């Protein structure tokens, strides 16, 4: 039996907030499309108090940012990027072009072709999300994207040195310092000084996520991203301190970040509640995490592991930490998740920052139909065909009859002309 111990915010309240964001984004994108650079500058001045001579960083700006960082920070960035590059290369190696003769004289194949240009958004208003540069820019570079531009908002009055360094080391071709709807809109729609891209990737706040949603179709996107979500699945082999730490560790992302405990142990429920209150007394980001837990935190108590799997698949969380006797049971049976973190030895923070898997993952139940950002998201798998004269005579007869069945006279004619021309040659031969 599944029992909800603590529930989150009312769905109607959340829907009302979403509607207000949607209207704001729609008007802003229209303004950017109409007025280009002028609109981008006004928005940057209004929301970030930032209006430099050029939003694009020069090579001198980039080198200056790198020179201000301690050597150990650059080494840490390089280490993280080495792990992410390694896994992205492994993933790319799993993709291959194919061509097979599927019927005598019929050759079908596909090619994996990188997208030509990508715009990467790196959040940096509240927290400087250095790792997002690795996850988007570096992965696009491994995929073979020819032009990669990267945007991040100003932090404390200017470009954030570590974000700029991470963008540069990851391989960004153009680096800009501006954020929000104006950055996403400028990359997708283009302005007088920024050529538009073919695809947008990267996480962001509610306004950035909504802007990507509204621009989808004009450009590709990685996925529809909402607030960070975490689901902790634990049994009595775990403890309340670990559960609380991992729940609050993701709740600090934002005041609307859902954090859910799913367990079959009443003791874990009780101990985690106590530990959350205790840790919120000392957590430096408690002003955010406490609101997220109050409004969006949930606790669900089940009887069995099977019930926990069923409930986890219903939730379809972005991050799922499994801290049970047999984590592999959930790996083998769960189907809806952005990323799994198996065992108490690992955690979402590893995936967010350094271990190598991508941290741009599906939220808002999108894990039911998509995985997260990976090298394959930047690659189009495009099919092609070639047919011998003998085969076209045979295939064409089938096609002609099937076109007639559907009433497509023009389609039928395409098949008939080839049957007429190539069947005669085949018979003559």
N, C-alpha and C positions, 0 to 999 in steps of 0.2 A: 504494500500500500504506500502511495506517495503522499507525503504531507508537507504543505508549505508552512514553514515556521515563520519566515519573514518575507514579505512581498515588497516590490519596488513601486515606483511612481505610477499614477493612474495613466492609462493609455490616452485618454482624451486630453489631458494636460500636455503630454508630449506632442500630440498631433497639432495642437494649437501653436506650440512653439515652432514646430516644423513649418507651418503655413506662413508664419511671419518671416522666417529665414528665406523661404522660397520667393516671396514677393520682393524682398530686398535684393536678392541676387539677380532676379530677372531684370529689374530696373537698372542695376549697375552694369550688367553685361551689355545691355542695349546702349548705354552711355559710352562704354569702351568701344563698341563696334562703330558708333557714330563719330566720336571725337578722338579716338586713338590716344596718342601720347599725352594730349592735354588732359583727358579724363584720368589717365593713369597717374599723372603727376598730382592732380587735385586730390585724388583718393589717397595717395601716399602721404600727402601733407596732412589731410584730415585725420587719418587713422593712425599713422606712425610718426607724424611730425618730421617727415623725411623727404627732402627735395634736393638731392645733389645735382651737380651739373649733368652728370650722366649716371643712370641707374646701372649701366654695365660696368663691371670692374675691369680695369686695364691690367696688363701683365705686371706692371709696377705695383698696382694695388694688391694683387694676389701675392706677389713676393713679399711685400711689406707685412701682410697678414701672417704669412708663414714665419717670417723672421721674429715676430712677437711671441710665438709659441715656444714653450720649453721643449727641448729635444725629446724628453720622455713622452710628452703628449703626442708629438708627431710619430714617435715609435709605436705608441698605443694605437693610433689611427691606422698606421701601416699594418700592424698585426691583425686588427679587425678586418681590414680590407683584404688581406691575404686569405683569411678564412672564407670570406664571402666570395671572393674570386674563385677559390678552389672548388667550392660546391657548385657555383654557377657553371664552371667549366665541365664539371662532372655531369650536370644536367644537360648542358648543350651537347655533350658527346652522346647522350641517349637519343638525340634527334638525328635522323639521317634522311637523306634524299633517297627515293626509291623509284625504280622503273621495272615493270614486269610485263611479260607477254601473257595477258589474261585470257586470250582467245587467239587462235591462230591468225597472226597478222595484226592483232590489236595490242598496242603497247601503251600502258597507262602508267603514270608516275606522278610524283609530287616533288617540289623543291621547297626548301625552307629558306625564306627570304627575309632578312631583317627589315624592319620598318626604317624609312629613310631619316626621319627626324622625330625627336622626342623632347618634351618639356618635363623636367623633373621639379616638383615642388618639395622644398625642405622646410618643414615648420620651424619657427624660431622665435615666435613672439613671446610665449610664456616660458617655454623651455627651449634651449638651443639644441635641436634634434640632430646632432652631428651624424648619428648612425643612419638617418634617412638618406644622407648623401651616398653612403656605401650601397644601400639597398636598391636605390633607383639608378643613379648615374653609373655605378660600377657594373651592375647587372646588364644595363643597356649596352655598355661598352663591350662586355663579353659576348653579347648577342650579335654584335657587329653593326650597331646603329651608326650611321655616318655623321649625323649632327645631333649633339646632345646639349641642350641648354638647361641651366639650373637656376632657380630663383629661391631666395630665402629672405624673409623680412629683416629689417634692421633690429639689432638687439642692443639695448643700452646706448642708443644714439648712433649706431653705424653697423657696418658688416661685422658679423661674428667671426673672429679670426679662425677658430677651429672648424666652423662650417665651411668657410671659404677654402681652407686647407684641404678638408675632406673632399669637397667638390673637385678641386684641382687634381688631387692625387688620384681620384676615381676616374678622371678623364673627361670632365666637362669641357666642351668647346667654347661655350659662352656662359659667363657667370653674371647674374644680376642681383642687386640688393633691393628688392621690394617684395611685398607679400600680399596675402589676402586675395580677394576676388580680382583685384587689379592685376596681380601676377598671373593667375590662372587664365584670366580673360585675355591678357596681352599675348601670352604664349599660344593660345588656341586660335584667337582671331587675328593676331598680328596688328602691328601699328606702323607708323611711318619709319620707326627705327628697329623694329623687331619682326623678323620674318616668321610667319606662323609655322607651327609644328604639326605633325600628323597624329601625335598621340600625347596624352597627358598621364603622368603617373605621380604617385606620392600621397601620403596622408596629409591631413590638415584639419582645421576646425570645422564647425557645422557649415559656415559660409563657403569655405573652400570645397568641401564635399558636395554641397548643393550646386556650386558653380560647375564642377566636373559633371554632375548628373545632367544639368541643363545643356552642357556643351557636347555631351555624348551624341554621336551621330555626325556632327561636324568634324569631330576628331575622335579617335579611339581613346579609351581610358583603361587603366589597369583593373579597377573594380569600383563599385559604389562603397565608399567607406564612411562609417559613422563613428561614434565615440568608441574608444578602446573598451573591449570586453574581456573578462577573464572568468573562467569556470574552474574551480578547484574541486576535484573528485578525491575524496579521502575516506579511508576506513580506520579502524582502531589501531592500525599499525603506524598511523601518523599521530600528530599531536596538535593541540590548539594553537600553540605558539607558531608552528610552521604554517598552518593554514591561515592564521591572521596576517602573518608577514606577507604571504603571497597574495592574499586578497587586497590588502592595503597598498602593496607594491604596485599594483596596476590601477587601483582606485585613484591614485594621485595624478593620473593623467588629466582628469577633468572632473568637474562636479557632476557631470552626467555620464560617467563611466560605470557601466554595470559590473559588479563583482558578485559572483554567486558561489556559495558552498553547497555541494551536493554530496551527501554522505548517507551511510547506513548505520551510523553510530550516534546515539543520543549524547554520549560523553563528548564526542568531537563537537557536536552542536554547542553544548554548554561551555566547554573549555574555550572554543573559538570566540564566542560572544564576550567572555571575560577578557580574553587576550586582546581583542580588537579595542575595547575600551581602554585597556592598559596602554597599548602601543600608541593610541591616538594622543595620549598625554605627552609623549616625547617626540613623535614623528614630526620632522621639520615641515613637511607638507600637509600637516593635519588639517589646515584650513580648507584644503581641496578634498582630500581623501575622506574626511569626516562627512562632508556634505554628500559626496558620491555614495558612501555607505548608507547614510541615512535615507536618501531618496531612491537609490537604485540598487542597493545591496539586497541579496536574497539568500535565504537558507532553505534547502529542501531536504527532507529526511525520507529515505527509502528503506525498504526491508531487504532487498536483494541487489546483487550486482547487475542482474538482468534489468531490474527496474532503473538502476542508475544509468545503464547504457541507453535505455529507451528515453529517459528524461534528458540525458545529455544530447541525444540526437534531436530531440524536440527543440532544445535551447539553441543548438547549432552555433556555439560560441566561437569567437575569434581565436582565443587562446584556451587550451584545456590542459590543466596540470593534473596528472594522475598519480596519486600517492597512496597506493593500495598494495596488498600482498602480491597481486599478480597484475602489474600494469599492462602486460601483453594481452590480457583478456580484453581490455578496452581498445588496444591497437587492432586486434583481430575482429572486433565486433562493432565498433563505432563507425559511422559513415558520414556524419556531419560535423566538421570542425575545420578551423583554419589551420591550426598547427597543434600537434600533441607534444607534451613534455612529460616523458615517462620516468617515474621514480622520484624520490625525494632528492636525489643528487643533482637534478637539473631544475630549471625554472624559466619562466617567461623572460626574465631580464637577460638571460644568456642569449635567447633568440633575438631579443630587441637590439642588443648591442654588439655581439662579438662572435658568436659560435659558428655562424656561416649560413644558416637558413634565413630566409627573407622575413622581415618583420611587417611588410605591407600585406595584410591579411583580410579576408572577408568578414564583415560585421553585419548586424541586423538580419541574421538568418541567411545571408547570402551563401554561407558554407554549404547549404543544401544543394547548390548548383555550380559552385566554382571554388577553386583553390585560390591561393594567394599569388602575389607577384613572384615571377621566376623568369629565368632567361627566355623560356618559351613564349611569354606574353609579348615579347618584343619581336617575335618571328611569325611571319605569315606562312602557313603551309598551303601552297598553291598547286593545284593539280594541272596536268597537261595530258594530251593524248596524241598519238600518231597512228595511222591506220594504213595498211597495205592496200593496193588496188583490189586484190582478191577478197580481202576481208570487208572492204567497204561495200562490195556488191552484196554480200551476205547480210551484214549488219543493216544496210540500207533497206532491205526488204522488211525486216522486222520493224525498223523504225517507221517506215511508211505506213504499215498497218496500224501501229500503235498511235501514230499521229491522227490517222483517219478516225480511230476509235474516239479520240478526244475532240475531234472537229477542228484541228489545226491544219488548215489547208496549206498555209505557207511553210510550216514545218515539214509537212508531207512532201512538198515540192523540193525542199532541200535534200531529202533522202532520195526522191525519185530521180533527180538529175544525175546523181552519182551511180545509182543502180543502172540507169540507161547507158551511161558512158563506160562504166568499168565492167559491167557484166558482159557486154559485147566483146570487149577486149579479152576478158577471161576465156570466153567461149572460142574466140578466134585463135587464142594461143593453144 
